[in-house]
Amino acid sequence: MRALRYLVLAGLIGAAVTAQADPVTYKLDPGHTNVLFSWNHFGFSNPTANLGLGEGTLVFDEKDAAKSSVEVTLPLANLDSHLTKLDEHLKKPDFFDADKFPTVTFKSTKVQSLGGGKYKVTGDLTVHGVTKPVVLDAKLNKSGVHPMLKVQTVGFDATTTVKRSDFGMGAYVPNVSDEIKIRITTEASVPKAD
């Protein structure tokens, strides 16, 4: 009887380990996600604006990064520089042309583990109706059960740099920098069952 109990317990532990090794699907939390982009203004300042998050899905496999993926939609209606007039200007045809192209999207095509919780996430970024490949340098901040939500949660930071002229947004270059630095922080949780 003891041997049978041991075999059952060993089987349950093995199943639990196997389940954890499988990819887990998370929903990104808009309330704890910032997609910040900054640029240089005539050499005098480096303003920053937040695109925020509309929705996003992250599939993450801690054992096999190649099985991981991320897809996000960033509505330009959420763009926030904390300056109303600047927000309005950034949404005009000089820059995002938000009436014609109301969202920014990113869809990964490859995720590589670099070790130590660091990842290289390659994907397609679509801005202003133009899609270009970009690489995000990502770091896993934490993985575990969220103390308030009581569900499995992960948190990441990521950075990249793009040239806005590559996306057909070259107005005022070089006085307003072509190079745009992007910094992302996000939390994502396993959705609770209804």
LOVEXDREN-282055 format. One record per residue (C-alpha): residue number from 0; residue in three letters; chain; x negated, y negated, z. Coordinates in Angstrom, 2 decimals. Layout:
<r><k>NUM</k><r>ALA</r><c>A</c><east>X</east><north>Y</north><up>Z</up></r>
...
***
This chain:
<r><k>0</k><r>MET</r><c>A</c><east>0.00</east><north>0.00</north><up>0.00</up></r>
<r><k>1</k><r>ARG</r><c>A</c><east>-2.82</east><north>-2.38</north><up>0.90</up></r>
<r><k>2</k><r>ALA</r><c>A</c><east>-4.53</east><north>-1.63</north><up>-2.43</up></r>
<r><k>3</k><r>LEU</r><c>A</c><east>-1.28</east><north>-2.36</north><up>-4.30</up></r>
<r><k>4</k><r>ARG</r><c>A</c><east>-0.91</east><north>-5.68</north><up>-2.46</up></r>
<r><k>5</k><r>TYR</r><c>A</c><east>-4.52</east><north>-6.52</north><up>-3.35</up></r>
<r><k>6</k><r>LEU</r><c>A</c><east>-3.93</east><north>-5.75</north><up>-7.03</up></r>
<r><k>7</k><r>VAL</r><c>A</c><east>-0.76</east><north>-7.88</north><up>-7.11</up></r>
<r><k>8</k><r>LEU</r><c>A</c><east>-2.53</east><north>-10.75</north><up>-5.33</up></r>
<r><k>9</k><r>ALA</r><c>A</c><east>-5.53</east><north>-10.48</north><up>-7.66</up></r>
<r><k>10</k><r>GLY</r><c>A</c><east>-3.17</east><north>-10.52</north><up>-10.63</up></r>
<r><k>11</k><r>LEU</r><c>A</c><east>-1.41</east><north>-13.64</north><up>-9.33</up></r>
<r><k>12</k><r>ILE</r><c>A</c><east>-4.71</east><north>-15.41</north><up>-8.73</up></r>
<r><k>13</k><r>GLY</r><c>A</c><east>-5.91</east><north>-14.43</north><up>-12.18</up></r>
<r><k>14</k><r>ALA</r><c>A</c><east>-2.66</east><north>-15.72</north><up>-13.71</up></r>
<r><k>15</k><r>ALA</r><c>A</c><east>-2.99</east><north>-19.00</north><up>-11.80</up></r>
<r><k>16</k><r>VAL</r><c>A</c><east>-6.57</east><north>-19.47</north><up>-12.98</up></r>
<r><k>17</k><r>THR</r><c>A</c><east>-5.52</east><north>-18.70</north><up>-16.55</up></r>
<r><k>18</k><r>ALA</r><c>A</c><east>-2.59</east><north>-21.14</north><up>-16.36</up></r>
<r><k>19</k><r>GLN</r><c>A</c><east>-4.89</east><north>-23.95</north><up>-15.15</up></r>
<r><k>20</k><r>ALA</r><c>A</c><east>-7.28</east><north>-23.29</north><up>-18.02</up></r>
<r><k>21</k><r>ASP</r><c>A</c><east>-4.56</east><north>-23.84</north><up>-20.61</up></r>
<r><k>22</k><r>PRO</r><c>A</c><east>-3.98</east><north>-27.32</north><up>-22.07</up></r>
<r><k>23</k><r>VAL</r><c>A</c><east>-1.63</east><north>-29.42</north><up>-19.92</up></r>
<r><k>24</k><r>THR</r><c>A</c><east>0.67</east><north>-32.07</north><up>-21.44</up></r>
<r><k>25</k><r>TYR</r><c>A</c><east>0.86</east><north>-35.39</north><up>-19.62</up></r>
<r><k>26</k><r>LYS</r><c>A</c><east>2.92</east><north>-38.53</north><up>-20.18</up></r>
<r><k>27</k><r>LEU</r><c>A</c><east>0.97</east><north>-41.79</north><up>-19.93</up></r>
<r><k>28</k><r>ASP</r><c>A</c><east>2.23</east><north>-44.21</north><up>-17.28</up></r>
<r><k>29</k><r>PRO</r><c>A</c><east>2.88</east><north>-47.71</north><up>-18.74</up></r>
<r><k>30</k><r>GLY</r><c>A</c><east>2.81</east><north>-49.16</north><up>-15.21</up></r>
<r><k>31</k><r>HIS</r><c>A</c><east>-0.78</east><north>-47.99</north><up>-14.72</up></r>
<r><k>32</k><r>THR</r><c>A</c><east>-2.16</east><north>-48.43</north><up>-18.23</up></r>
<r><k>33</k><r>ASN</r><c>A</c><east>-4.02</east><north>-51.45</north><up>-19.56</up></r>
<r><k>34</k><r>VAL</r><c>A</c><east>-5.35</east><north>-51.73</north><up>-23.10</up></r>
<r><k>35</k><r>LEU</r><c>A</c><east>-7.51</east><north>-54.84</north><up>-22.84</up></r>
<r><k>36</k><r>PHE</r><c>A</c><east>-9.22</east><north>-56.41</north><up>-25.81</up></r>
<r><k>37</k><r>SER</r><c>A</c><east>-11.63</east><north>-59.34</north><up>-25.70</up></r>
<r><k>38</k><r>TRP</r><c>A</c><east>-13.34</east><north>-61.57</north><up>-28.24</up></r>
<r><k>39</k><r>ASN</r><c>A</c><east>-15.75</east><north>-64.49</north><up>-28.31</up></r>
<r><k>40</k><r>HIS</r><c>A</c><east>-14.30</east><north>-67.96</north><up>-28.94</up></r>
<r><k>41</k><r>PHE</r><c>A</c><east>-16.82</east><north>-70.30</north><up>-30.64</up></r>
<r><k>42</k><r>GLY</r><c>A</c><east>-19.51</east><north>-69.01</north><up>-28.26</up></r>
<r><k>43</k><r>PHE</r><c>A</c><east>-17.84</east><north>-70.80</north><up>-25.34</up></r>
<r><k>44</k><r>SER</r><c>A</c><east>-15.61</east><north>-68.14</north><up>-23.78</up></r>
<r><k>45</k><r>ASN</r><c>A</c><east>-14.55</east><north>-64.50</north><up>-23.96</up></r>
<r><k>46</k><r>PRO</r><c>A</c><east>-10.74</east><north>-64.40</north><up>-23.68</up></r>
<r><k>47</k><r>THR</r><c>A</c><east>-8.93</east><north>-61.15</north><up>-22.93</up></r>
<r><k>48</k><r>ALA</r><c>A</c><east>-5.43</east><north>-59.94</north><up>-23.72</up></r>
<r><k>49</k><r>ASN</r><c>A</c><east>-3.54</east><north>-56.80</north><up>-22.77</up></r>
<r><k>50</k><r>LEU</r><c>A</c><east>-1.63</east><north>-54.78</north><up>-25.34</up></r>
<r><k>51</k><r>GLY</r><c>A</c><east>0.03</east><north>-52.67</north><up>-22.67</up></r>
<r><k>52</k><r>LEU</r><c>A</c><east>1.61</east><north>-49.34</north><up>-23.51</up></r>
<r><k>53</k><r>GLY</r><c>A</c><east>4.86</east><north>-48.38</north><up>-25.16</up></r>
<r><k>54</k><r>GLU</r><c>A</c><east>4.49</east><north>-44.63</north><up>-24.84</up></r>
<r><k>55</k><r>GLY</r><c>A</c><east>1.77</east><north>-42.07</north><up>-24.92</up></r>
<r><k>56</k><r>THR</r><c>A</c><east>1.14</east><north>-38.35</north><up>-24.65</up></r>
<r><k>57</k><r>LEU</r><c>A</c><east>-2.08</east><north>-36.74</north><up>-23.48</up></r>
<r><k>58</k><r>VAL</r><c>A</c><east>-2.85</east><north>-33.05</north><up>-23.84</up></r>
<r><k>59</k><r>PHE</r><c>A</c><east>-5.83</east><north>-32.25</north><up>-21.64</up></r>
<r><k>60</k><r>ASP</r><c>A</c><east>-7.76</east><north>-29.02</north><up>-21.19</up></r>
<r><k>61</k><r>GLU</r><c>A</c><east>-10.49</east><north>-29.35</north><up>-18.57</up></r>
<r><k>62</k><r>LYS</r><c>A</c><east>-12.07</east><north>-26.06</north><up>-19.67</up></r>
<r><k>63</k><r>ASP</r><c>A</c><east>-11.99</east><north>-26.64</north><up>-23.45</up></r>
<r><k>64</k><r>ALA</r><c>A</c><east>-11.99</east><north>-30.30</north><up>-24.51</up></r>
<r><k>65</k><r>ALA</r><c>A</c><east>-11.45</east><north>-29.33</north><up>-28.15</up></r>
<r><k>66</k><r>LYS</r><c>A</c><east>-7.87</east><north>-28.37</north><up>-27.22</up></r>
<r><k>67</k><r>SER</r><c>A</c><east>-7.23</east><north>-31.89</north><up>-25.88</up></r>
<r><k>68</k><r>SER</r><c>A</c><east>-5.54</east><north>-34.76</north><up>-27.74</up></r>
<r><k>69</k><r>VAL</r><c>A</c><east>-3.99</east><north>-38.17</north><up>-27.17</up></r>
<r><k>70</k><r>GLU</r><c>A</c><east>-1.40</east><north>-40.21</north><up>-29.05</up></r>
<r><k>71</k><r>VAL</r><c>A</c><east>-0.24</east><north>-43.70</north><up>-28.07</up></r>
<r><k>72</k><r>THR</r><c>A</c><east>2.02</east><north>-46.47</north><up>-29.36</up></r>
<r><k>73</k><r>LEU</r><c>A</c><east>1.35</east><north>-50.05</north><up>-28.31</up></r>
<r><k>74</k><r>PRO</r><c>A</c><east>4.18</east><north>-52.47</north><up>-29.19</up></r>
<r><k>75</k><r>LEU</r><c>A</c><east>2.92</east><north>-55.97</north><up>-29.93</up></r>
<r><k>76</k><r>ALA</r><c>A</c><east>5.99</east><north>-57.26</north><up>-28.09</up></r>
<r><k>77</k><r>ASN</r><c>A</c><east>4.05</east><north>-56.33</north><up>-24.92</up></r>
<r><k>78</k><r>LEU</r><c>A</c><east>0.93</east><north>-58.35</north><up>-25.87</up></r>
<r><k>79</k><r>ASP</r><c>A</c><east>-0.02</east><north>-60.56</north><up>-22.92</up></r>
<r><k>80</k><r>SER</r><c>A</c><east>-2.93</east><north>-63.02</north><up>-22.72</up></r>
<r><k>81</k><r>HIS</r><c>A</c><east>-1.25</east><north>-64.92</north><up>-19.85</up></r>
<r><k>82</k><r>LEU</r><c>A</c><east>-0.96</east><north>-67.89</north><up>-22.25</up></r>
<r><k>83</k><r>THR</r><c>A</c><east>2.36</east><north>-68.12</north><up>-24.09</up></r>
<r><k>84</k><r>LYS</r><c>A</c><east>1.01</east><north>-70.20</north><up>-26.99</up></r>
<r><k>85</k><r>LEU</r><c>A</c><east>-1.93</east><north>-67.84</north><up>-27.50</up></r>
<r><k>86</k><r>ASP</r><c>A</c><east>0.42</east><north>-64.83</north><up>-27.45</up></r>
<r><k>87</k><r>GLU</r><c>A</c><east>2.53</east><north>-66.52</north><up>-30.14</up></r>
<r><k>88</k><r>HIS</r><c>A</c><east>-0.55</east><north>-67.30</north><up>-32.26</up></r>
<r><k>89</k><r>LEU</r><c>A</c><east>-1.95</east><north>-63.78</north><up>-31.98</up></r>
<r><k>90</k><r>LYS</r><c>A</c><east>1.38</east><north>-62.38</north><up>-33.24</up></r>
<r><k>91</k><r>LYS</r><c>A</c><east>1.36</east><north>-64.65</north><up>-36.33</up></r>
<r><k>92</k><r>PRO</r><c>A</c><east>0.06</east><north>-63.64</north><up>-39.81</up></r>
<r><k>93</k><r>ASP</r><c>A</c><east>-3.41</east><north>-65.07</north><up>-38.99</up></r>
<r><k>94</k><r>PHE</r><c>A</c><east>-3.91</east><north>-62.10</north><up>-36.69</up></r>
<r><k>95</k><r>PHE</r><c>A</c><east>-1.54</east><north>-59.19</north><up>-35.92</up></r>
<r><k>96</k><r>ASP</r><c>A</c><east>1.41</east><north>-60.34</north><up>-38.09</up></r>
<r><k>97</k><r>ALA</r><c>A</c><east>3.69</east><north>-58.66</north><up>-35.54</up></r>
<r><k>98</k><r>ASP</r><c>A</c><east>6.91</east><north>-59.25</north><up>-37.47</up></r>
<r><k>99</k><r>LYS</r><c>A</c><east>5.56</east><north>-57.13</north><up>-40.31</up></r>
<r><k>100</k><r>PHE</r><c>A</c><east>3.43</east><north>-54.72</north><up>-38.23</up></r>
<r><k>101</k><r>PRO</r><c>A</c><east>5.10</east><north>-54.47</north><up>-34.79</up></r>
<r><k>102</k><r>THR</r><c>A</c><east>2.95</east><north>-51.70</north><up>-33.30</up></r>
<r><k>103</k><r>VAL</r><c>A</c><east>-0.63</east><north>-50.57</north><up>-32.85</up></r>
<r><k>104</k><r>THR</r><c>A</c><east>-1.13</east><north>-46.79</north><up>-32.73</up></r>
<r><k>105</k><r>PHE</r><c>A</c><east>-3.92</east><north>-44.38</north><up>-31.91</up></r>
<r><k>106</k><r>LYS</r><c>A</c><east>-3.92</east><north>-40.66</north><up>-32.65</up></r>
<r><k>107</k><r>SER</r><c>A</c><east>-6.93</east><north>-38.53</north><up>-31.78</up></r>
<r><k>108</k><r>THR</r><c>A</c><east>-8.46</east><north>-36.16</north><up>-34.30</up></r>
<r><k>109</k><r>LYS</r><c>A</c><east>-11.23</east><north>-34.67</north><up>-32.12</up></r>
<r><k>110</k><r>VAL</r><c>A</c><east>-12.18</east><north>-34.57</north><up>-28.43</up></r>
<r><k>111</k><r>GLN</r><c>A</c><east>-15.68</east><north>-33.55</north><up>-27.33</up></r>
<r><k>112</k><r>SER</r><c>A</c><east>-16.94</east><north>-33.02</north><up>-23.79</up></r>
<r><k>113</k><r>LEU</r><c>A</c><east>-20.29</east><north>-34.66</north><up>-23.05</up></r>
<r><k>114</k><r>GLY</r><c>A</c><east>-20.45</east><north>-33.17</north><up>-19.54</up></r>
<r><k>115</k><r>GLY</r><c>A</c><east>-20.05</east><north>-34.87</north><up>-16.19</up></r>
<r><k>116</k><r>GLY</r><c>A</c><east>-16.44</east><north>-35.86</north><up>-16.90</up></r>
<r><k>117</k><r>LYS</r><c>A</c><east>-17.44</east><north>-37.86</north><up>-19.99</up></r>
<r><k>118</k><r>TYR</r><c>A</c><east>-15.79</east><north>-37.38</north><up>-23.37</up></r>
<r><k>119</k><r>LYS</r><c>A</c><east>-16.04</east><north>-38.65</north><up>-26.92</up></r>
<r><k>120</k><r>VAL</r><c>A</c><east>-12.56</east><north>-39.12</north><up>-28.39</up></r>
<r><k>121</k><r>THR</r><c>A</c><east>-12.43</east><north>-39.65</north><up>-32.15</up></r>
<r><k>122</k><r>GLY</r><c>A</c><east>-9.18</east><north>-40.76</north><up>-33.72</up></r>
<r><k>123</k><r>ASP</r><c>A</c><east>-7.25</east><north>-42.93</north><up>-36.14</up></r>
<r><k>124</k><r>LEU</r><c>A</c><east>-6.48</east><north>-46.47</north><up>-35.00</up></r>
<r><k>125</k><r>THR</r><c>A</c><east>-3.76</east><north>-48.26</north><up>-36.97</up></r>
<r><k>126</k><r>VAL</r><c>A</c><east>-3.62</east><north>-52.06</north><up>-36.67</up></r>
<r><k>127</k><r>HIS</r><c>A</c><east>-2.04</east><north>-54.54</north><up>-39.09</up></r>
<r><k>128</k><r>GLY</r><c>A</c><east>-1.01</east><north>-51.66</north><up>-41.36</up></r>
<r><k>129</k><r>VAL</r><c>A</c><east>-4.61</east><north>-50.44</north><up>-41.75</up></r>
<r><k>130</k><r>THR</r><c>A</c><east>-5.86</east><north>-47.11</north><up>-40.37</up></r>
<r><k>131</k><r>LYS</r><c>A</c><east>-9.54</east><north>-46.63</north><up>-39.52</up></r>
<r><k>132</k><r>PRO</r><c>A</c><east>-11.44</east><north>-44.01</north><up>-37.52</up></r>
<r><k>133</k><r>VAL</r><c>A</c><east>-12.73</east><north>-45.13</north><up>-34.13</up></r>
<r><k>134</k><r>VAL</r><c>A</c><east>-14.57</east><north>-43.40</north><up>-31.29</up></r>
<r><k>135</k><r>LEU</r><c>A</c><east>-13.62</east><north>-43.94</north><up>-27.65</up></r>
<r><k>136</k><r>ASP</r><c>A</c><east>-16.16</east><north>-43.31</north><up>-24.91</up></r>
<r><k>137</k><r>ALA</r><c>A</c><east>-13.93</east><north>-41.87</north><up>-22.18</up></r>
<r><k>138</k><r>LYS</r><c>A</c><east>-14.51</east><north>-40.92</north><up>-18.56</up></r>
<r><k>139</k><r>LEU</r><c>A</c><east>-12.28</east><north>-38.79</north><up>-16.36</up></r>
<r><k>140</k><r>ASN</r><c>A</c><east>-11.76</east><north>-40.76</north><up>-13.14</up></r>
<r><k>141</k><r>LYS</r><c>A</c><east>-9.74</east><north>-38.13</north><up>-11.29</up></r>
<r><k>142</k><r>SER</r><c>A</c><east>-7.63</east><north>-35.03</north><up>-11.80</up></r>
<r><k>143</k><r>GLY</r><c>A</c><east>-5.27</east><north>-33.72</north><up>-9.14</up></r>
<r><k>144</k><r>VAL</r><c>A</c><east>-1.84</east><north>-33.90</north><up>-7.58</up></r>
<r><k>145</k><r>HIS</r><c>A</c><east>-0.58</east><north>-37.50</north><up>-7.35</up></r>
<r><k>146</k><r>PRO</r><c>A</c><east>0.10</east><north>-38.21</north><up>-3.64</up></r>
<r><k>147</k><r>MET</r><c>A</c><east>3.36</east><north>-40.07</north><up>-4.33</up></r>
<r><k>148</k><r>LEU</r><c>A</c><east>4.71</east><north>-38.35</north><up>-7.44</up></r>
<r><k>149</k><r>LYS</r><c>A</c><east>3.70</east><north>-34.83</north><up>-6.27</up></r>
<r><k>150</k><r>VAL</r><c>A</c><east>2.81</east><north>-33.79</north><up>-9.84</up></r>
<r><k>151</k><r>GLN</r><c>A</c><east>-0.48</east><north>-33.06</north><up>-11.59</up></r>
<r><k>152</k><r>THR</r><c>A</c><east>-2.04</east><north>-36.37</north><up>-12.71</up></r>
<r><k>153</k><r>VAL</r><c>A</c><east>-5.20</east><north>-37.46</north><up>-14.51</up></r>
<r><k>154</k><r>GLY</r><c>A</c><east>-6.81</east><north>-40.87</north><up>-14.84</up></r>
<r><k>155</k><r>PHE</r><c>A</c><east>-9.23</east><north>-42.04</north><up>-17.50</up></r>
<r><k>156</k><r>ASP</r><c>A</c><east>-11.18</east><north>-45.14</north><up>-18.49</up></r>
<r><k>157</k><r>ALA</r><c>A</c><east>-12.34</east><north>-45.62</north><up>-22.09</up></r>
<r><k>158</k><r>THR</r><c>A</c><east>-14.16</east><north>-48.21</north><up>-24.16</up></r>
<r><k>159</k><r>THR</r><c>A</c><east>-14.85</east><north>-48.92</north><up>-27.81</up></r>
<r><k>160</k><r>THR</r><c>A</c><east>-15.76</east><north>-51.80</north><up>-30.11</up></r>
<r><k>161</k><r>VAL</r><c>A</c><east>-14.14</east><north>-52.52</north><up>-33.48</up></r>
<r><k>162</k><r>LYS</r><c>A</c><east>-14.41</east><north>-55.17</north><up>-36.17</up></r>
<r><k>163</k><r>ARG</r><c>A</c><east>-11.07</east><north>-56.87</north><up>-36.70</up></r>
<r><k>164</k><r>SER</r><c>A</c><east>-11.96</east><north>-57.70</north><up>-40.31</up></r>
<r><k>165</k><r>ASP</r><c>A</c><east>-11.93</east><north>-53.92</north><up>-40.99</up></r>
<r><k>166</k><r>PHE</r><c>A</c><east>-8.19</east><north>-54.12</north><up>-40.27</up></r>
<r><k>167</k><r>GLY</r><c>A</c><east>-7.52</east><north>-57.14</north><up>-42.51</up></r>
<r><k>168</k><r>MET</r><c>A</c><east>-7.64</east><north>-59.61</north><up>-39.62</up></r>
<r><k>169</k><r>GLY</r><c>A</c><east>-10.67</east><north>-61.74</north><up>-40.49</up></r>
<r><k>170</k><r>ALA</r><c>A</c><east>-9.26</east><north>-65.23</north><up>-39.80</up></r>
<r><k>171</k><r>TYR</r><c>A</c><east>-11.81</east><north>-67.68</north><up>-38.32</up></r>
<r><k>172</k><r>VAL</r><c>A</c><east>-14.77</east><north>-65.27</north><up>-38.43</up></r>
<r><k>173</k><r>PRO</r><c>A</c><east>-17.53</east><north>-65.93</north><up>-37.36</up></r>
<r><k>174</k><r>ASN</r><c>A</c><east>-16.40</east><north>-68.77</north><up>-35.08</up></r>
<r><k>175</k><r>VAL</r><c>A</c><east>-13.95</east><north>-66.39</north><up>-33.46</up></r>
<r><k>176</k><r>SER</r><c>A</c><east>-15.87</east><north>-63.14</north><up>-33.24</up></r>
<r><k>177</k><r>ASP</r><c>A</c><east>-15.24</east><north>-60.30</north><up>-35.63</up></r>
<r><k>178</k><r>GLU</r><c>A</c><east>-16.29</east><north>-57.85</north><up>-32.92</up></r>
<r><k>179</k><r>ILE</r><c>A</c><east>-13.51</east><north>-56.91</north><up>-30.53</up></r>
<r><k>180</k><r>LYS</r><c>A</c><east>-14.33</east><north>-55.07</north><up>-27.31</up></r>
<r><k>181</k><r>ILE</r><c>A</c><east>-11.60</east><north>-52.73</north><up>-26.08</up></r>
<r><k>182</k><r>ARG</r><c>A</c><east>-11.36</east><north>-51.42</north><up>-22.52</up></r>
<r><k>183</k><r>ILE</r><c>A</c><east>-8.67</east><north>-48.97</north><up>-21.47</up></r>
<r><k>184</k><r>THR</r><c>A</c><east>-7.61</east><north>-47.61</north><up>-18.10</up></r>
<r><k>185</k><r>THR</r><c>A</c><east>-4.73</east><north>-45.18</north><up>-17.78</up></r>
<r><k>186</k><r>GLU</r><c>A</c><east>-2.96</east><north>-42.69</north><up>-15.57</up></r>
<r><k>187</k><r>ALA</r><c>A</c><east>-0.96</east><north>-39.79</north><up>-16.96</up></r>
<r><k>188</k><r>SER</r><c>A</c><east>1.24</east><north>-37.30</north><up>-15.12</up></r>
<r><k>189</k><r>VAL</r><c>A</c><east>3.00</east><north>-34.05</north><up>-15.92</up></r>
<r><k>190</k><r>PRO</r><c>A</c><east>6.65</east><north>-35.03</north><up>-16.46</up></r>
<r><k>191</k><r>LYS</r><c>A</c><east>8.98</east><north>-33.83</north><up>-13.72</up></r>
<r><k>192</k><r>ALA</r><c>A</c><east>11.61</east><north>-31.30</north><up>-14.77</up></r>
<r><k>193</k><r>ASP</r><c>A</c><east>15.09</east><north>-32.84</north><up>-15.10</up></r>
***
